[in-house]
Amino acid sequence: MRDSKDLIKAIKRAAAEAVEASKPVAICFGRVTSVAPLNILVDQKLPITEKQIVITRNVTDYETDTSNREQAGEKTGITIHNQLAAGDEVILLRQQGGQRYVVLERIG
């Protein structure tokens, strides 16, 4: 009887893993708990560290050129301040296997 229960559990686990493997990414939500080092709490239960996090330009500080490219003149650069802060809620893509998360954007 014990062997048949173990076999059923193994089959269920294999089926669940097969379904999960067919999904290359999953959308998750998280909250930034610290920025130096960057840590995010995913779905209110899973802490991830900066080693697991890939950030996009949408959530970093960057410089951009604001000059009109069609007119000759002085180029004007400005800094866009988009760096994440503790408490920010973010949208993430979890790569298959759950080892890496891409931070797409802030919520709100």
N, CA, C and O atoms as CSV, one atom per row, in Angstrom:
chain,resi,resn,atom,element,x,y,z
A,1,MET,N,N,0.831,-1.199,0.000
A,1,MET,CA,C,0.000,0.000,0.000
A,1,MET,C,C,0.873,1.259,0.000
A,1,MET,O,O,0.587,2.217,-0.719
A,2,ARG,N,N,1.918,1.255,0.793
A,2,ARG,CA,C,2.815,2.411,0.869
A,2,ARG,C,C,3.482,2.671,-0.476
A,2,ARG,O,O,3.614,3.823,-0.890
A,3,ASP,N,N,3.902,1.614,-1.159
A,3,ASP,CA,C,4.558,1.752,-2.457
A,3,ASP,C,C,3.635,2.396,-3.491
A,3,ASP,O,O,4.086,3.215,-4.292
A,4,SER,N,N,2.366,2.044,-3.483
A,4,SER,CA,C,1.440,2.628,-4.453
A,4,SER,C,C,1.209,4.109,-4.172
A,4,SER,O,O,1.041,4.888,-5.109
A,5,LYS,N,N,1.196,4.514,-2.904
A,5,LYS,CA,C,1.043,5.941,-2.570
A,5,LYS,C,C,2.274,6.716,-3.018
A,5,LYS,O,O,2.158,7.826,-3.537
A,6,ASP,N,N,3.452,6.134,-2.818
A,6,ASP,CA,C,4.684,6.796,-3.257
A,6,ASP,C,C,4.706,6.933,-4.777
A,6,ASP,O,O,5.135,7.959,-5.306
A,7,LEU,N,N,4.243,5.897,-5.478
A,7,LEU,CA,C,4.197,5.936,-6.934
A,7,LEU,C,C,3.238,7.011,-7.427
A,7,LEU,O,O,3.548,7.734,-8.374
A,8,ILE,N,N,2.085,7.117,-6.795
A,8,ILE,CA,C,1.102,8.148,-7.172
A,8,ILE,C,C,1.680,9.537,-6.941
A,8,ILE,O,O,1.516,10.421,-7.781
A,9,LYS,N,N,2.355,9.741,-5.809
A,9,LYS,CA,C,2.981,11.038,-5.534
A,9,LYS,C,C,4.044,11.359,-6.579
A,9,LYS,O,O,4.142,12.496,-7.041
A,10,ALA,N,N,4.834,10.364,-6.949
A,10,ALA,CA,C,5.890,10.575,-7.946
A,10,ALA,C,C,5.298,10.935,-9.305
A,10,ALA,O,O,5.828,11.797,-10.006
A,11,ILE,N,N,4.209,10.283,-9.676
A,11,ILE,CA,C,3.547,10.581,-10.954
A,11,ILE,C,C,2.973,11.996,-10.936
A,11,ILE,O,O,3.106,12.735,-11.911
A,12,LYS,N,N,2.338,12.370,-9.829
A,12,LYS,CA,C,1.776,13.720,-9.713
A,12,LYS,C,C,2.889,14.766,-9.797
A,12,LYS,O,O,2.733,15.786,-10.469
A,13,ARG,N,N,4.002,14.518,-9.124
A,13,ARG,CA,C,5.126,15.453,-9.137
A,13,ARG,C,C,5.677,15.580,-10.556
A,13,ARG,O,O,5.946,16.691,-11.013
A,14,ALA,N,N,5.848,14.467,-11.255
A,14,ALA,CA,C,6.357,14.488,-12.626
A,14,ALA,C,C,5.416,15.247,-13.552
A,14,ALA,O,O,5.868,15.990,-14.422
A,15,ALA,N,N,4.118,15.066,-13.373
A,15,ALA,CA,C,3.137,15.779,-14.197
A,15,ALA,C,C,3.203,17.277,-13.940
A,15,ALA,O,O,3.167,18.076,-14.876
A,16,ALA,N,N,3.298,17.652,-12.686
A,16,ALA,CA,C,3.374,19.080,-12.339
A,16,ALA,C,C,4.650,19.700,-12.903
A,16,ALA,O,O,4.619,20.820,-13.413
A,17,GLU,N,N,5.758,18.992,-12.820
A,17,GLU,CA,C,7.017,19.504,-13.361
A,17,GLU,C,C,6.954,19.633,-14.886
A,17,GLU,O,O,7.512,20.574,-15.450
A,18,ALA,N,N,6.282,18.699,-15.551
A,18,ALA,CA,C,6.144,18.771,-17.003
A,18,ALA,C,C,5.328,19.990,-17.409
A,18,ALA,O,O,5.671,20.666,-18.378
A,19,VAL,N,N,4.268,20.275,-16.690
A,19,VAL,CA,C,3.448,21.459,-16.976
A,19,VAL,C,C,4.264,22.717,-16.748
A,19,VAL,O,O,4.225,23.633,-17.569
A,20,GLU,N,N,5.004,22.780,-15.646
A,20,GLU,CA,C,5.821,23.949,-15.331
A,20,GLU,C,C,6.911,24.156,-16.383
A,20,GLU,O,O,7.205,25.292,-16.754
A,21,ALA,N,N,7.504,23.077,-16.862
A,21,ALA,CA,C,8.576,23.176,-17.852
A,21,ALA,C,C,8.085,23.735,-19.177
A,21,ALA,O,O,8.886,24.264,-19.948
A,22,SER,N,N,6.814,23.635,-19.460
A,22,SER,CA,C,6.282,24.158,-20.716
A,22,SER,C,C,6.072,25.667,-20.674
A,22,SER,O,O,5.756,26.276,-21.696
A,23,LYS,N,N,6.240,26.270,-19.517
A,23,LYS,CA,C,6.093,27.719,-19.362
A,23,LYS,C,C,7.482,28.351,-19.276
A,23,LYS,O,O,8.146,28.206,-18.250
A,24,PRO,N,N,7.944,29.047,-20.319
A,24,PRO,CA,C,9.293,29.611,-20.271
A,24,PRO,C,C,9.440,30.760,-19.270
A,24,PRO,O,O,10.525,30.969,-18.728
A,25,VAL,N,N,8.364,31.503,-19.021
A,25,VAL,CA,C,8.405,32.594,-18.045
A,25,VAL,C,C,7.071,32.673,-17.319
A,25,VAL,O,O,6.051,32.172,-17.791
A,26,ALA,N,N,7.108,33.314,-16.161
A,26,ALA,CA,C,5.881,33.570,-15.410
A,26,ALA,C,C,5.941,35.002,-14.903
A,26,ALA,O,O,7.014,35.501,-14.566
A,27,ILE,N,N,4.797,35.659,-14.849
A,27,ILE,CA,C,4.726,37.024,-14.316
A,27,ILE,C,C,4.562,36.941,-12.805
A,27,ILE,O,O,3.726,36.194,-12.298
A,28,CYS,N,N,5.374,37.722,-12.093
A,28,CYS,CA,C,5.333,37.759,-10.634
A,28,CYS,C,C,5.280,39.215,-10.186
A,28,CYS,O,O,5.544,40.131,-10.965
A,29,PHE,N,N,4.942,39.405,-8.941
A,29,PHE,CA,C,4.937,40.736,-8.349
A,29,PHE,C,C,5.813,40.707,-7.106
A,29,PHE,O,O,5.889,39.692,-6.413
A,30,GLY,N,N,6.463,41.811,-6.832
A,30,GLY,CA,C,7.344,41.851,-5.685
A,30,GLY,C,C,7.428,43.238,-5.083
A,30,GLY,O,O,6.893,44.213,-5.611
A,31,ARG,N,N,8.125,43.288,-3.948
A,31,ARG,CA,C,8.359,44.552,-3.258
A,31,ARG,C,C,9.850,44.641,-2.937
A,31,ARG,O,O,10.433,43.701,-2.395
A,32,VAL,N,N,10.464,45.779,-3.277
A,32,VAL,CA,C,11.877,45.990,-3.004
A,32,VAL,C,C,12.052,46.136,-1.493
A,32,VAL,O,O,11.428,46.992,-0.867
A,33,THR,N,N,12.912,45.285,-0.912
A,33,THR,CA,C,13.161,45.362,0.532
A,33,THR,C,C,14.443,46.105,0.849
A,33,THR,O,O,14.576,46.666,1.937
A,34,SER,N,N,15.410,46.123,-0.096
A,34,SER,CA,C,16.613,46.942,0.057
A,34,SER,C,C,17.220,47.194,-1.313
A,34,SER,O,O,16.980,46.439,-2.255
A,35,VAL,N,N,18.020,48.277,-1.422
A,35,VAL,CA,C,18.614,48.618,-2.708
A,35,VAL,C,C,20.125,48.419,-2.749
A,35,VAL,O,O,20.701,48.334,-3.833
A,36,ALA,N,N,20.761,48.345,-1.618
A,36,ALA,CA,C,22.218,48.146,-1.588
A,36,ALA,C,C,22.576,47.136,-0.511
A,36,ALA,O,O,22.870,47.533,0.616
A,37,PRO,N,N,22.562,45.877,-0.811
A,37,PRO,CA,C,22.350,45.240,-2.097
A,37,PRO,C,C,20.855,45.155,-2.432
A,37,PRO,O,O,20.000,45.236,-1.551
A,38,LEU,N,N,20.567,44.989,-3.722
A,38,LEU,CA,C,19.184,44.912,-4.169
A,38,LEU,C,C,18.569,43.577,-3.754
A,38,LEU,O,O,19.090,42.515,-4.093
A,39,ASN,N,N,17.469,43.637,-3.028
A,39,ASN,CA,C,16.714,42.458,-2.612
A,39,ASN,C,C,15.239,42.732,-2.843
A,39,ASN,O,O,14.757,43.837,-2.595
A,40,ILE,N,N,14.529,41.725,-3.316
A,40,ILE,CA,C,13.103,41.842,-3.602
A,40,ILE,C,C,12.381,40.659,-2.997
A,40,ILE,O,O,12.839,39.521,-3.098
A,41,LEU,N,N,11.250,40.930,-2.366
A,41,LEU,CA,C,10.396,39.877,-1.830
A,41,LEU,C,C,9.322,39.590,-2.882
A,41,LEU,O,O,8.491,40.448,-3.177
A,42,VAL,N,N,9.346,38.383,-3.443
A,42,VAL,CA,C,8.449,38.007,-4.539
A,42,VAL,C,C,7.196,37.360,-3.973
A,42,VAL,O,O,7.273,36.460,-3.137
A,43,ASP,N,N,6.041,37.825,-4.436
A,43,ASP,CA,C,4.747,37.279,-4.031
A,43,ASP,C,C,4.620,37.152,-2.517
A,43,ASP,O,O,4.010,36.203,-2.024
A,44,GLN,N,N,5.182,38.085,-1.789
A,44,GLN,CA,C,5.080,38.199,-0.329
A,44,GLN,C,C,5.649,37.015,0.434
A,44,GLN,O,O,5.333,36.834,1.609
A,45,LYS,N,N,6.505,36.185,-0.226
A,45,LYS,CA,C,7.021,35.030,0.507
A,45,LYS,C,C,8.418,34.593,0.112
A,45,LYS,O,O,9.087,33.923,0.898
A,46,LEU,N,N,8.885,34.952,-1.087
A,46,LEU,CA,C,10.158,34.448,-1.572
A,46,LEU,C,C,11.164,35.589,-1.713
A,46,LEU,O,O,11.019,36.419,-2.611
A,47,PRO,N,N,12.179,35.650,-0.851
A,47,PRO,CA,C,13.197,36.692,-1.003
A,47,PRO,C,C,14.190,36.311,-2.102
A,47,PRO,O,O,14.665,35.175,-2.146
A,48,ILE,N,N,14.506,37.264,-2.990
A,48,ILE,CA,C,15.527,37.036,-4.009
A,48,ILE,C,C,16.600,38.106,-3.864
A,48,ILE,O,O,16.322,39.230,-3.444
A,49,THR,N,N,17.827,37.743,-4.215
A,49,THR,CA,C,18.965,38.649,-4.068
A,49,THR,C,C,19.388,39.183,-5.426
A,49,THR,O,O,18.918,38.716,-6.463
A,50,GLU,N,N,20.282,40.171,-5.408
A,50,GLU,CA,C,20.697,40.802,-6.655
A,50,GLU,C,C,21.398,39.839,-7.603
A,50,GLU,O,O,21.468,40.109,-8.802
A,51,LYS,N,N,21.919,38.725,-7.101
A,51,LYS,CA,C,22.523,37.721,-7.979
A,51,LYS,C,C,21.475,37.070,-8.886
A,51,LYS,O,O,21.810,36.565,-9.958
A,52,GLN,N,N,20.215,37.082,-8.462
A,52,GLN,CA,C,19.126,36.475,-9.220
A,52,GLN,C,C,18.344,37.491,-10.045
A,52,GLN,O,O,17.441,37.116,-10.792
A,53,ILE,N,N,18.681,38.771,-9.916
A,53,ILE,CA,C,17.872,39.840,-10.485
A,53,ILE,C,C,18.540,40.463,-11.701
A,53,ILE,O,O,19.727,40.791,-11.674
A,54,VAL,N,N,17.762,40.621,-12.769
A,54,VAL,CA,C,18.185,41.356,-13.959
A,54,VAL,C,C,17.290,42.589,-14.011
A,54,VAL,O,O,16.065,42.472,-14.014
A,55,ILE,N,N,17.907,43.775,-14.051
A,55,ILE,CA,C,17.093,44.991,-14.086
A,55,ILE,C,C,17.109,45.589,-15.491
A,55,ILE,O,O,18.093,45.472,-16.221
A,56,THR,N,N,16.019,46.221,-15.845
A,56,THR,CA,C,15.908,46.889,-17.143
A,56,THR,C,C,16.157,48.384,-16.963
A,56,THR,O,O,16.202,48.885,-15.840
A,57,ARG,N,N,16.314,49.073,-18.055
A,57,ARG,CA,C,16.544,50.524,-18.017
A,57,ARG,C,C,15.373,51.250,-17.350
A,57,ARG,O,O,15.549,52.334,-16.793
A,58,ASN,N,N,14.190,50.658,-17.408
A,58,ASN,CA,C,13.013,51.294,-16.800
A,58,ASN,C,C,13.159,51.509,-15.300
A,58,ASN,O,O,12.459,52.344,-14.727
A,59,VAL,N,N,14.050,50.775,-14.659
A,59,VAL,CA,C,14.179,50.876,-13.198
A,59,VAL,C,C,15.603,51.232,-12.779
A,59,VAL,O,O,16.056,50.850,-11.700
A,60,THR,N,N,16.311,51.975,-13.653
A,60,THR,CA,C,17.657,52.450,-13.335
A,60,THR,C,C,17.762,53.940,-13.652
A,60,THR,O,O,16.954,54.482,-14.406
A,61,ASP,N,N,18.752,54.585,-13.076
A,61,ASP,CA,C,19.073,55.955,-13.464
A,61,ASP,C,C,19.844,55.884,-14.781
A,61,ASP,O,O,20.690,55.008,-14.961
A,62,TYR,N,N,19.555,56.802,-15.700
A,62,TYR,CA,C,20.303,56.842,-16.956
A,62,TYR,C,C,20.298,58.252,-17.508
A,62,TYR,O,O,19.449,59.074,-17.163
A,63,GLU,N,N,21.280,58.519,-18.385
A,63,GLU,CA,C,21.371,59.820,-19.031
A,63,GLU,C,C,20.838,59.731,-20.448
A,63,GLU,O,O,20.961,58.703,-21.113
A,64,THR,N,N,20.241,60.830,-20.900
A,64,THR,CA,C,19.714,60.872,-22.256
A,64,THR,C,C,19.995,62.246,-22.859
A,64,THR,O,O,20.173,63.232,-22.144
A,65,ASP,N,N,20.029,62.288,-24.166
A,65,ASP,CA,C,20.278,63.512,-24.918
A,65,ASP,C,C,18.933,64.130,-25.295
A,65,ASP,O,O,18.083,63.452,-25.871
A,66,THR,N,N,18.735,65.395,-24.981
A,66,THR,CA,C,17.456,66.054,-25.269
A,66,THR,C,C,17.538,67.035,-26.428
A,66,THR,O,O,16.587,67.769,-26.692
A,67,SER,N,N,18.684,67.049,-27.127
A,67,SER,CA,C,18.808,68.011,-28.230
A,67,SER,C,C,17.953,67.573,-29.413
A,67,SER,O,O,17.633,66.395,-29.567
A,68,ASN,N,N,17.597,68.533,-30.232
A,68,ASN,CA,C,16.852,68.258,-31.452
A,68,ASN,C,C,17.855,67.800,-32.499
A,68,ASN,O,O,18.706,68.583,-32.920
A,69,ARG,N,N,17.770,66.571,-32.917
A,69,ARG,CA,C,18.759,65.983,-33.831
A,69,ARG,C,C,18.697,66.605,-35.231
A,69,ARG,O,O,19.653,66.469,-35.994
A,70,GLU,N,N,17.630,67.266,-35.580
A,70,GLU,CA,C,17.500,67.850,-36.923
A,70,GLU,C,C,18.134,69.235,-36.992
A,70,GLU,O,O,18.358,69.752,-38.086
A,71,GLN,N,N,18.422,69.834,-35.866
A,71,GLN,CA,C,19.009,71.168,-35.858
A,71,GLN,C,C,20.405,71.080,-35.272
A,71,GLN,O,O,20.656,70.354,-34.310
A,72,ALA,N,N,21.314,71.844,-35.881
A,72,ALA,CA,C,22.664,71.911,-35.326
A,72,ALA,C,C,22.601,72.719,-34.044
A,72,ALA,O,O,21.866,73.702,-33.951
A,73,GLY,N,N,23.342,72.318,-33.102
A,73,GLY,CA,C,23.333,73.068,-31.846
A,73,GLY,C,C,23.951,72.266,-30.726
A,73,GLY,O,O,24.440,71.151,-30.906
A,74,GLU,N,N,23.906,72.875,-29.579
A,74,GLU,CA,C,24.509,72.262,-28.403
A,74,GLU,C,C,23.647,71.110,-27.906
A,74,GLU,O,O,22.426,71.225,-27.805
A,75,LYS,N,N,24.296,70.015,-27.603
A,75,LYS,CA,C,23.567,68.866,-27.058
A,75,LYS,C,C,23.322,69.092,-25.571
A,75,LYS,O,O,24.185,69.587,-24.846
A,76,THR,N,N,22.138,68.721,-25.144
A,76,THR,CA,C,21.777,68.875,-23.745
A,76,THR,C,C,21.474,67.498,-23.179
A,76,THR,O,O,20.570,66.817,-23.662
A,77,GLY,N,N,22.210,67.084,-22.171
A,77,GLY,CA,C,21.985,65.790,-21.546
A,77,GLY,C,C,21.305,65.963,-20.202
A,77,GLY,O,O,21.609,66.890,-19.452
A,78,ILE,N,N,20.393,65.073,-19.909
A,78,ILE,CA,C,19.747,65.093,-18.605
A,78,ILE,C,C,19.797,63.680,-18.019
A,78,ILE,O,O,19.926,62.694,-18.745
A,79,THR,N,N,19.694,63.608,-16.722
A,79,THR,CA,C,19.674,62.316,-16.040
A,79,THR,C,C,18.239,61.989,-15.656
A,79,THR,O,O,17.546,62.804,-15.048
A,80,ILE,N,N,17.809,60.802,-16.013
A,80,ILE,CA,C,16.492,60.298,-15.624
A,80,ILE,C,C,16.692,59.467,-14.363
A,80,ILE,O,O,17.444,58.493,-14.364
A,81,HIS,N,N,16.021,59.855,-13.302
A,81,HIS,CA,C,16.169,59.164,-12.016
A,81,HIS,C,C,15.038,58.139,-11.862
A,81,HIS,O,O,13.927,58.476,-11.452
A,82,ASN,N,N,15.342,56.896,-12.197
A,82,ASN,CA,C,14.360,55.815,-12.116
A,82,ASN,C,C,14.821,54.676,-11.218
A,82,ASN,O,O,14.192,53.618,-11.192
A,83,GLN,N,N,15.905,54.876,-10.487
A,83,GLN,CA,C,16.435,53.805,-9.658
A,83,GLN,C,C,15.389,53.324,-8.658
A,83,GLN,O,O,14.612,54.117,-8.125
A,84,LEU,N,N,15.381,52.030,-8.414
A,84,LEU,CA,C,14.448,51.460,-7.443
A,84,LEU,C,C,14.750,51.965,-6.042
A,84,LEU,O,O,15.889,52.303,-5.722
A,85,ALA,N,N,13.716,52.013,-5.215
A,85,ALA,CA,C,13.854,52.409,-3.819
A,85,ALA,C,C,13.150,51.364,-2.955
A,85,ALA,O,O,12.231,50.684,-3.410
A,86,ALA,N,N,13.585,51.249,-1.725
A,86,ALA,CA,C,12.941,50.318,-0.793
A,86,ALA,C,C,11.454,50.652,-0.709
A,86,ALA,O,O,11.078,51.818,-0.588
A,87,GLY,N,N,10.625,49.636,-0.773
A,87,GLY,CA,C,9.179,49.822,-0.723
A,87,GLY,C,C,8.508,49.845,-2.085
A,87,GLY,O,O,7.290,49.694,-2.174
A,88,ASP,N,N,9.289,50.034,-3.157
A,88,ASP,CA,C,8.702,50.018,-4.502
A,88,ASP,C,C,8.096,48.647,-4.794
A,88,ASP,O,O,8.683,47.614,-4.473
A,89,GLU,N,N,6.917,48.657,-5.407
A,89,GLU,CA,C,6.311,47.419,-5.881
A,89,GLU,C,C,6.665,47.277,-7.354
A,89,GLU,O,O,6.593,48.244,-8.113
A,90,VAL,N,N,7.050,46.061,-7.756
A,90,VAL,CA,C,7.546,45.850,-9.107
A,90,VAL,C,C,6.882,44.656,-9.778
A,90,VAL,O,O,6.360,43.753,-9.124
A,91,ILE,N,N,6.922,44.685,-11.119
A,91,ILE,CA,C,6.465,43.564,-11.941
A,91,ILE,C,C,7.715,42.836,-12.420
A,91,ILE,O,O,8.653,43.454,-12.923
A,92,LEU,N,N,7.715,41.519,-12.256
A,92,LEU,CA,C,8.869,40.723,-12.634
A,92,LEU,C,C,8.472,39.605,-13.587
A,92,LEU,O,O,7.329,39.150,-13.584
A,93,LEU,N,N,9.418,39.173,-14.394
A,93,LEU,CA,C,9.277,37.951,-15.177
A,93,LEU,C,C,10.212,36.926,-14.551
A,93,LEU,O,O,11.409,37.176,-14.410
A,94,ARG,N,N,9.665,35.770,-14.177
A,94,ARG,CA,C,10.491,34.700,-13.617
A,94,ARG,C,C,10.855,33.766,-14.747
A,94,ARG,O,O,9.979,33.222,-15.419
A,95,GLN,N,N,12.151,33.576,-14.959
A,95,GLN,CA,C,12.596,32.649,-15.988
A,95,GLN,C,C,12.316,31.227,-15.540
A,95,GLN,O,O,12.240,30.948,-14.343
A,96,GLN,N,N,12.166,30.339,-16.492
A,96,GLN,CA,C,11.879,28.942,-16.196
A,96,GLN,C,C,12.906,28.408,-15.197
A,96,GLN,O,O,14.107,28.631,-15.352
A,97,GLY,N,N,12.437,27.722,-14.199
A,97,GLY,CA,C,13.310,27.194,-13.165
A,97,GLY,C,C,13.383,28.096,-11.943
A,97,GLY,O,O,13.822,27.660,-10.879
A,98,GLY,N,N,12.961,29.342,-12.082
A,98,GLY,CA,C,12.888,30.240,-10.933
A,98,GLY,C,C,14.207,30.747,-10.412
A,98,GLY,O,O,14.267,31.236,-9.284
A,99,GLN,N,N,15.279,30.649,-11.196
A,99,GLN,CA,C,16.585,31.092,-10.720
A,99,GLN,C,C,16.886,32.556,-11.029
A,99,GLN,O,O,17.685,33.179,-10.329
A,100,ARG,N,N,16.260,33.116,-12.067
A,100,ARG,CA,C,16.501,34.498,-12.464
A,100,ARG,C,C,15.185,35.222,-12.631
A,100,ARG,O,O,14.200,34.651,-13.100
A,101,TYR,N,N,15.177,36.494,-12.241
A,101,TYR,CA,C,13.986,37.338,-12.343
A,101,TYR,C,C,14.373,38.632,-13.053
A,101,TYR,O,O,15.379,39.254,-12.712
A,102,VAL,N,N,13.573,39.038,-14.040
A,102,VAL,CA,C,13.779,40.294,-14.755
A,102,VAL,C,C,12.788,41.303,-14.197
A,102,VAL,O,O,11.579,41.074,-14.224
A,103,VAL,N,N,13.305,42.432,-13.687
A,103,VAL,CA,C,12.439,43.493,-13.171
A,103,VAL,C,C,12.026,44.356,-14.347
A,103,VAL,O,O,12.854,45.057,-14.929
A,104,LEU,N,N,10.736,44.307,-14.702
A,104,LEU,CA,C,10.251,45.044,-15.855
A,104,LEU,C,C,9.955,46.509,-15.536
A,104,LEU,O,O,10.396,47.412,-16.245
A,105,GLU,N,N,9.203,46.727,-14.459
A,105,GLU,CA,C,8.706,48.081,-14.188
A,105,GLU,C,C,8.153,48.159,-12.779
A,105,GLU,O,O,7.849,47.146,-12.148
A,106,ARG,N,N,8.030,49.393,-12.302
A,106,ARG,CA,C,7.328,49.644,-11.045
A,106,ARG,C,C,5.823,49.524,-11.256
A,106,ARG,O,O,5.327,49.673,-12.373
A,107,ILE,N,N,5.121,49.260,-10.192
A,107,ILE,CA,C,3.647,49.278,-10.242
A,107,ILE,C,C,3.207,50.638,-9.742
A,107,ILE,O,O,3.632,51.081,-8.674
A,108,GLY,N,N,2.365,51.296,-10.503
A,108,GLY,CA,C,1.779,52.559,-10.072
A,108,GLY,C,C,2.595,53.750,-10.233
A,108,GLY,O,O,2.159,54.848,-9.889
